[in-house]
Every structure is written in C-alpha cells, then in structure tokens.
C-alpha cells in the first residue's frame, strides 16, 4: 500500500522551497485572484511557474488552488487563467465551485481535480457524486470523525481521501463564515478573511421582550474569545488516519512564516517515520510543535464534536520561543575560517528578529531533532565581535559551531515571557 503524502502550504516561492526541503511530498498554492488567500500571498504566474519547476526537479508535486466560490466577474477571466495553468503543468487543481469544475473540464479535460474542503464533503454519497463529476481526490470537511472516514473509504475505495492534520480551525462550518464580510466587507469565501472570530468580544444576552436589559457575559475583565477555536494537531494520530484510508496529510497555513512551516513540516515528517511511532516520541513532536505560535491544540472532530475545543479566554497561547534567524550559504567562508579555532566552523545566520550574547538557541534541522546552542560569541562580516544583532539592519552574523549546517536550517531563541 502506498504511504500517505505530506502536503504543506506555500504562500510564496521561498515558503514553497522550505516546505519541500523540510520533507513535504507536495505543496498547495495559488495566485490571489482565484485562491482562498488574497492577502499575504505573493505568487504570480511567473513565480508559480518557478515553483512548479522547482518541485518537479525534486520529483515532488504542486497543487494549485482555484477554490473561491466564483461570481460572474470571475468567470470572465477563468478560462484564460486555466489555460495558462495548463501550460505550467501543475499536478492538480483544488476546486470547490461546481461551475469552476465545468470550466476546467471544458478547457483542460485531462486536469486532475481535487475537491476543496470548502465544498463541505462529509459523507460517502457526496464522495461518489463528486467522483462522477471527474474529481479524483476529496479533501474532507474538518467536521468528519475517524469512524466516518473509515465508512466513506469503505464505500468509495477508489477515491483518494485527504484531510487536514494541523493548523487553524474555522469556527464556521468548513470555513463558510460570514463575519468577515459583515464587519469589514472582505469575504472569506473569496479568500479575504480578516479572522474576526479571533477578536475580543463583549458579549451580551438579550431577552426579546426586554431589549434594554442586557446581561453581560464575560470570561474575565478583558472580554471573551467565544468564537476562537484551538488549533488542530493530529501528529499523535497519523497511524489511525492512515489505517482508515487517508492518503494525504494536509497542513494549514499559507500565511504563516518559514519558521512555522519548517518546524511543522519537519515534525510531521518525523511523525510519519516508523521509528517514531512510540507514544513518547509522539509527545516529543507535540512539544516541538508547541514552540510555534498556536492557540492551544485540539484533535478537532475526529473523535467526536465533544473533543473539539475553544481557546475562549485569549487569542493565542504564550510561547517561550521566537524565530530569530536562518542559516545561509557563506560564499566567502574560506576567508573567515582562519579567525576560528581549528575545531570550529563559521556558520552564517541571517537575523530575522534579534539575537544576544548569552541567548539559548535551538537549531531546527530538517530530518533531525533540534539541537541546543548557547551564544558565547558572534561576529559581523568583518569578524568583529558583536553583543547583539537585530533584524532589519541588514546584518548577518557568524557563530562558532562544531558541525556543518545546511542552508535553510532555522534558528529560534528562548525568551522570557510573562505567565
């Protein structure tokens, strides 16, 4: 039986490369006009072409999102867009709108189509219906349980099933939320959600016949986060999902940072290796994931809706690690090595945030557990010692290391936070 793929988000070309280098088998991405990520999405047709070519050079895949709920204005540009995509040769198109599927079949009949989770597919009859429309893979709604997935796979064994395993959860059914449109005139179903479910609210209970008597409902003095779902995390349950028929584990987060992407993909890649199937190793991976920004973790709906949890007293959990840099290739390394002891290697780090002498760091290395490092010395390009370095200043630093580190290795630092 073919092992499941690990599918990661890519909000731009750099993120695509990080996702694939940290172990993703495939990525999903799209240009703003037809993708459910209008903001914080830097792809255009040129960079999308580069991304597809890069992935294919690694024998990996790219799925392009065309998953908006299209209005008439979108149909006017859709045919030409699909024809342009055809020339780029992505491995599949992710679609939610039946009308968009009709257009794709018209202008690119051989395109592989995956049904977006936005289409709310949660039962076997719906799976069989979409299969008859030419859909090869169903990205199941987040609301399905493990038991339901097993029954769906048994009823339609030839249809590929994909599910989300990590990332933000929408408070509305399969992401069909109206709040963003209502508050800010930015439609979630056109890829422009402003996430009002994460905002702080003052909540009131009003009895119809007593409109002037409002009873305030608050979690604490700051208000309430009654619509703020915890983040999905299924790294402990990958075996169970594979056993019921899931062929693709999907990570959410096209708008997230390269640090988030590298850490999460690396953790799930390790979680899919047979040598890491013990309970203790799974908990270690979950602890690693907690070092990224999160809202607390939930197993979602796979064990029933009563297990799906909210973070109702704050917007995010407190994380005591922050992303501070990435390792770069040093093209002038040989000229710097003389400044280091013979057992030490100069490692070039691009600062994204800040770094200080005495900092406790961890390096996130693809395919490995992270390893610790304390900053005792750091240097600028002229091999002058620094006490601190800050992102945005265009300063790369050099650290003394006892091992080689590859480009794209990520660096985080321990920070003091108020509990």
N, C-alpha and C positions, 0 to 999 in steps of 0.2 A: 504494500500500500504506500502511495506517495505521501511523504511527510507534509504537513501544512506549511504554507509560506508565511513569512513575517512581512507584513505590509505597513509601511511607515508614511507619514505625511511629509510634504515638501512645499514650503511656502516660497522658496526661491531656489536658484541654481546651487548656491552654496549649501543650503539645507539638504537638497537632494543628494549631493555628494557625501555629506556627513552621514545621512541615513544609510546609504548603500555601503559606505566604508565601515560603519559600525555593525553591520550584519543584516540589514534588511534585504529580503529577496526581491522586493518590488516597492515602488513608491506611487503615491497618487498626488496629482497636482492639476492645476488648470489656470487659464487666463481669467482675469476678473469678470469679463462680460458674461460668461456662461457658467461660472463656478460659484459655489456657495462660500467663497471668500473674496469679497470685493476689496476690503481694506487689508493691509498687511499682506499683500500678495504681489510679488514683484515679477511674476512671469509675464512675458510677452511671447509672440510666436518664435522670435529668434532664440531666446534663452530656453524655451520649451524644446526646440529642435536640438540645442546643445545638450540638454538634459537627457533626452531620449537616446541620442547617440552615445553619450557617456555611459548610461545604464546598459545599453546593448553591448558596449565594449567589454563590460564586466559579465555579460550573459545574464543580466538581470532585467526586470520589466518596469514599464511605466504605464500607469492607468490614468487617463485624462478625465477630469470631472467636467461633465456637461449637465449638471444636476439641479439647475434652477427650475422653478415652476414658471415656464415661459409665458409671457404675454405676447400679444400680436406684434409689438415692436421688436421682440426678439426673433420672431420667425423670419422677419425680413432679412436678417443677417445670418441666420442659422445655416442655410445651405452652403453658402460660400465658406463659412467657418469650418464646417465638417469636411469639405473638400480640401481645405488647407491642412487640416489634421491628418487626412488620409495620406498626404504627401510626407508627413513627418513619421508615419508608421508607429504610432503608439500601440501597445499590446492590447488595450481595451478602452472602452469609453464607459464612464459611470453615469447613469441617467436615471432620473426619477419621473419625468413627464412622459406620458404615452405619446403625446404629439411629437416630442423630440425623437422618440424611438421611430416613429413613422418617417420622419425626415431622414434620419440616419439610414434606415433600410432603403430609402429611395435613392440617396446619393452615394452611399457606401455600403452595399448589401453584405459584404463579407466582414464588416467590422464586428469585433467581439463586444458584446454589450453586457455590462454588469448593472444590476438594478440597485440604485442607491437606497440607503436606509431611510431616506426621506419618503420613499413610497410606502412605508408602513407595512411591509410584508411580514406577517406573523403567523401564517398557517399554511398547511400543505396544499390546499386547494388554490390559494393565491400563488404559491410557488409553481404549481403545474400550469396555471393560467399564463404566468409570465414566460414560462418556458416555451409555451406555444407561440408566443409573440417573438421568439428568437433570442430571448435572454439566456445567456449561458450560466451566469452566476448571480445569486441573490445575496445582497448584504442585508441580513435580517435586522428587523427592528430591535432596538436595545431592550424592548419590553418582553421578549420571549424568554422562557425558562429553559433550563437544561433538559428537562423532560420533554418539552415541546420540540426542541431542536432534534432530539432523538426520533420523535414521531414524524417530524417533517422529513428528515433524511430517509427514514424507512419508506415513507410514501412516495418520495421522489428521489431515488438514489442516484440518478444520473445528473441531477442539477447540483452544481457547486454551491456550497453554503459558506458565507463569510460572516464574521461577527466582530464587533469592537471588543477589545480586551483592556484598553487603557485610555484614560483621558476624561475630559469634561463631559458631564451628563446634563442634558437639557431638561428643565422642569416640565416642559410641554411634551406631548406625545410625539415621539420620534422627531423632535426638533420643529414641529409645526407651531411656532409661537407667534402671537400677535402683539405682544407687549412692545417690542422694539418699534414696530410700525406705528403703534398708538402713541408712544411717548416721543419718538424722535423722527418719525416718518422714514425710517430705514427698515426695509423689510428683511426679516430673517430668511424668508423663502426666496429671496433674490440675492442671498449671500452677504447681507449688510447688517447683521445683527449687532446691536450695541450692548447686549447682555444685561438688560435691566433686571433679570432675575437675580443678579449678583449684587444689586444695590441694596442699601439700607432703607428700610421702610418703617414708618409709624403706622401701625395697623389698628383699625377700629372695628367694633361690632355695632351694627346699626339695626334696630328693630323698626320695621316698616312704619308702624303707627306712631312711633316716637322719633321722628327724624332729627330732632335737636338733641337727643340724649345719646351721645356717642361714648361707648365703653372702649377705652384704650387697651390694646393687647400688646404687651411688650415683653421681650425676653430679658432685657436689662435696661440700664439707663441710656444705652446707645441706640436702642431700637430693635428691630428684628430682621433676620435674614430668612424669612419663612419660605422663600422660593429657591434658596441656594442649595442645590444638590451637592453631595460629596462627589469626588471624582471616582470613576470606575477603575478598578485594579483587579485583574484576574490572573496575575502572574503565578498564583498558587494553584490554579485550576486548569492549566493548559492541557494536561493529560485527559481530564474529564471532557473538555471541549473537543479534543481530537477524537476521543472514543465515540462521541455521538454524531460525528460526521462533519465537523468544521474543517474546511480546507485552507482557510486563510485567517490569521490573527491580525486584526487591524488596530493600529494606534491612532488616536485622535491628536490633532494639534498642529495644523499648518501655520498657525500664527505664533507658535512657541519658538524659543531660542534654540541655537545649535547645541547649547549645553543640555537643555531639556531633552532634545531629540537624541543626542548621542548617549546620554545616560539611560533613557528609557529603552531605546532600541538595544543597547548593549545588555541590559538586564533581561529583556525578554528573549534575546538570542541565547543567552546563557541558560535561561529557564527552559528552553526547548532542547538542550543537550541532555542525553540520557544520564550522564554522570551527575547531574544536578537535580535529580528528581526526589531527593530526600526532603523530609519536612523541614529540617534545619536549614538546608540550602535555600529553600523557597522563602523562608522567613528572612534570610540574609538579603535576598534580592528585594524583598519588600522594604527592608530597612534602607537599601540603596535608593529605591525609588522615592522614599520619604525625604531624601536630600535635594529633591527638586521642588519647586513651588507647587503646592497642592492645596486642596480644600478638605483634606482628610480622605480616606479611601473607603469604598463600599464595593461589594460584589455585585451591585446592581440587582437585576431581576432574575438572574439565573437560578437562584434558589427560592424564588417567590418574592412577591412585591413587599412583604413584610421585612425583607432583608435590605431593601433599598433605603438608604439613609440620607438625611439632610444635615448640613452644617448650618444650624439656624441661629447661632449667636455671633458669627463673624464671617467675613468674606473668604478668608484663607487661613490655613494652619500656619503657625510660626515655624520657620525653617532656620536652623542654625548653621547653614552652609550657603555660600553665594558663589556664583560663577565669577571667576576673575581672569581667565585667560585661556589661550590655546597655543599649542606648540607649533612653531613654524620651521620650515627648512632654512638653515643658515648657509647661504651660498659662500660666505667668507669664513667658514668655520676654521679652516686650517690656520688662518692668520690669528685666531683667537686662542687656539689650544695651548700656545706657549705660556699664556697667563694663568693656566690652571695646573694643578698637581697632575702627575702622570696618570693617576688612577681616576681622575675626574674628567667628565665630559661637559663642554659648554652646551647648554640647552636653551634655545631661543624661544621666548614666550611673548606673544602679543597680549598686552594688558587690555582687558575689556572693562574692568571695574577698578580695583585697586589692590595693591599688594604692599606689605610692610615687612621689615626685618622682624623676625620672631613669629611670623604667621605660621600656623599649622595648615599645610596644604594636603590635598589628595589629588592624584592624577587619575583620570578616568581613561583607561587604556582599552581599546577595542579587543574583545575576546578574552579579557582577563578581569580579575578582581582589581579594584582600585588599590593604590598603594600610597602610604603616607610620606610626607616630606616636610621638614621644618626649615624655613628660610633663615639661614645664618648669614649668607652674603648674596648680594645680587649686583649686577653691573649693567652699565649702559653700553652702547656700541663702541665707545672709546675705552672700554674696560675700566671705567671709573666706578667706584663703589657708590651704591645708592642706599638710602634708608627707606625710601618709599617710591612707589610708581603709581600713576593714575591713568585710567583710560581716557581717551580724548586728547591726550597730549602728544600722540604720535610717537611714544617711547616704547621700544621693545627692550625687554630685559633678558639677561643671561644668568642662568642658575648653574651651580656646580652639581652635577649628578654623577652617580656611579654606573649608570646604564644609559643606553641609547633610547631615545623616544621618537616615535614616528610623528610626522605631520598629522594634524587633526586630533592629537591627544588633547583632552580637555583638562583644565585646572580649576579647582574650587578651593575656597579658603573657609576655615572655621571662623564664625563671627559670634560676638556676644549679643544675645537678644534678651529683651525683657519678657519674662514669662508671665 
